[in-house]
Amino acid sequence: MQNVAAYAGVSIATVSKVMQGVSTVLPENVTKVQNAIEALGYRINPLGAELRRGRRNLVGLIVPTFDDPALARLVMALELEVERRGHVLFVGSSHGSEKREADIAGRMLDWRVGGIIVLPVKGQKSAAAMLLDDAAVPAVFVQARQAASQRDTVLAPPGFSADGVAAEAVQLLFLRIGTP
C-alpha cells in the first residue's frame, strides 16, 4: 500500500479509503490511486484485513470424493453460496478415508477457517467430527440420512437439489459464523 501511496502522491490513509470505497475522498485522488493500483499491478492482501478483524474469510469443505458428479455439482453450488457472502471455499477430499478426513479437518483448523462443511465418510461419529467439536469451530454436516446428533445437519438424500442443499448448509453455517 505504501508503494501505491507514493506512486499516487497521496497518503496511505487515502489509499486505504479509496480501497474501502469511502465516499469522502476527492475524485482526483480516487483517480490517482486507481491509476497507481493499475500501473503497479497492486493486489489487496486479505490477510491484513483478516488479522485486524480476528477472523479468516475461509470456509472449509471436506468431501469424500471428487469422482461423484452429484458431489461435483454440490461443490460448485457451495462455492457460489460461500463467495456470495464474501468468503472463499477451501476444499479437500478424504478419498473415503476417515483418517484423512480428520487430517484435512486439522489442516483447515490450522488455517483458521471461519467454519467447515463436512460430507462425512462415516457419519457424525468420525474423528473429524470430534476434532471439530473440540475446536469450537462452526461446522455443518451434509449427509444422506438423519443421524441422532446435536450437530447442525443438512440432509442430501438421493436425487437431492445441489442448489437447495448448498443454500441451506451455507445459511446454517453463517448463522454460527456471522458476517464479515
C-alpha positions in Angstrom: 0.0 0.0 0.0 3.0 2.3 0.6 4.1 1.9 -3.0 0.6 2.8 -4.2 0.5 5.9 -2.0 4.0 7.0 -3.1 3.2 6.5 -6.8 -0.1 8.3 -6.5 1.3 11.1 -4.4 -1.2 10.6 -1.6 -1.2 9.3 2.0 -1.6 5.6 2.9 -4.8 6.6 4.6 -6.2 8.0 1.3 -5.2 4.7 -0.5 -7.0 2.7 2.3 -10.1 4.9 2.0 -10.2 4.5 -1.8 -9.8 0.7 -1.5 -12.6 0.6 1.1 -14.9 2.7 -1.1 -15.1 5.6 1.3 -17.0 8.4 -0.5 -15.3 11.4 1.2 -12.1 11.1 -0.9 -11.6 13.8 -3.5 -12.4 12.4 -7.0 -9.0 13.4 -8.4 -7.3 11.4 -5.5 -9.5 8.4 -6.3 -8.3 8.6 -9.9 -4.7 8.9 -8.8 -5.0 5.9 -6.5 -6.8 3.7 -9.1 -4.2 4.6 -11.8 -1.4 3.7 -9.3 -3.1 0.4 -8.5 -3.3 -0.5 -12.1 0.2 0.7 -13.0 1.8 -1.2 -10.2 -0.4 -4.3 -10.5 -1.3 -4.0 -6.8 -3.4 -6.6 -5.3 -5.1 -6.4 -1.9 -3.6 -8.7 0.7 -6.7 -10.1 2.5 -4.6 -11.5 5.4 -4.0 -8.0 6.8 -7.7 -7.2 7.0 -8.4 -10.7 8.4 -5.8 -10.2 11.1 -7.4 -6.9 12.1 -10.8 -8.4 12.2 -9.5 -11.5 14.0 -11.2 -14.0 11.6 -10.5 -15.6 8.2 -12.8 -15.4 5.3 -12.1 -19.0 4.5 -14.8 -21.8 4.7 -13.5 -25.3 4.7 -15.3 -28.1 2.8 -14.4 -31.8 3.2 -15.9 -34.2 0.6 -15.5 -38.0 0.5 -14.5 -38.0 -3.2 -14.2 -35.8 -6.3 -15.4 -38.6 -8.6 -19.2 -38.3 -7.9 -20.9 -35.9 -10.4 -23.7 -35.1 -7.9 -21.0 -34.1 -5.3 -19.2 -32.0 -8.0 -22.5 -30.1 -8.6 -22.8 -29.6 -4.8 -19.3 -28.3 -4.5 -19.9 -25.8 -7.3 -23.2 -24.7 -5.6 -21.5 -24.4 -2.2 -18.7 -22.4 -3.7 -21.1 -19.9 -5.2 -23.1 -19.6 -1.9 -19.9 -19.1 0.1 -18.5 -16.5 -2.4 -21.8 -14.6 -2.3 -21.1 -14.0 1.4 -17.6 -12.7 0.7 -15.7 -15.8 1.7 -13.5 -18.3 -0.1 -14.1 -22.0 -0.2 -11.1 -24.2 0.7 -11.9 -27.8 -0.4 -10.2 -31.1 0.5 -11.2 -34.7 -0.3 -10.9 -37.5 2.2 -10.8 -40.1 -0.6 -13.1 -42.2 1.5 -10.7 -42.4 4.5 -11.8 -41.4 7.9 -8.2 -40.8 9.0 -7.6 -38.4 6.0 -10.9 -36.7 6.8 -9.6 -35.9 10.3 -6.2 -34.8 8.9 -7.9 -32.4 6.5 -10.1 -31.0 9.3 -7.0 -30.4 11.3 -5.2 -28.6 8.5 -8.3 -26.5 7.9 -8.3 -25.6 11.6 -4.6 -24.7 11.3 -5.5 -22.3 8.5 -8.1 -20.8 10.9 -11.1 -21.3 8.7 -14.2 -19.5 9.8 -16.3 -22.7 9.6 -16.3 -26.1 8.0 -18.9 -28.0 5.9 -18.3 -31.8 6.1 -19.7 -34.6 3.9 -18.6 -37.3 6.3 -17.2 -40.7 5.4 -18.8 -42.5 8.3 -21.4 -40.1 9.7 -21.1 -37.8 12.6 -19.2 -40.0 15.0 -16.0 -39.7 13.0 -12.7 -38.4 14.3 -13.1 -35.2 12.2 -16.5 -34.5 14.0 -14.9 -34.9 17.4 -12.0 -32.7 16.4 -14.4 -30.0 15.2 -16.3 -30.2 18.5 -13.2 -29.7 20.5 -12.1 -26.8 18.3 -15.4 -25.0 18.7 -15.4 -24.0 15.0 -18.8 -23.7 13.4 -19.5 -26.9 11.4 -22.3 -28.2 9.3 -22.7 -31.8 8.2 -24.3 -32.8 4.9 -25.4 -36.4 4.7 -27.9 -38.7 3.1 -29.9 -39.6 6.2 -30.6 -38.1 9.6 -28.3 -39.1 12.5 -29.2 -38.8 16.1 -26.9 -35.8 16.9 -26.8 -32.3 18.2 -24.7 -31.2 15.3 -26.1 -28.9 12.6 -27.1 -31.2 9.7 -28.5 -30.8 6.2 -30.0 -33.8 4.5 -29.0 -34.7 1.0 -31.0 -37.8 0.1 -30.6 -39.5 -3.2 -31.7 -37.1 -6.0 -31.1 -34.0 -3.9 -31.0 -30.5 -5.3 -27.4 -29.2 -5.2 -28.5 -25.6 -5.1 -31.1 -26.3 -2.3 -28.7 -28.3 -0.1 -25.9 -25.7 -0.7 -28.1 -22.8 0.2 -29.4 -24.5 3.4 -25.9 -25.6 4.5 -24.3 -22.2 4.0 -27.1 -20.4 5.6 -26.9 -22.7 8.6 -23.1 -22.3 8.8 -23.3 -18.5 8.5 -25.8 -18.3 11.4 -22.8 -19.5 13.5 -20.0 -17.6 11.7 -21.8 -14.3 11.3 -20.9 -11.9 8.5 -17.6 -10.2 7.8 
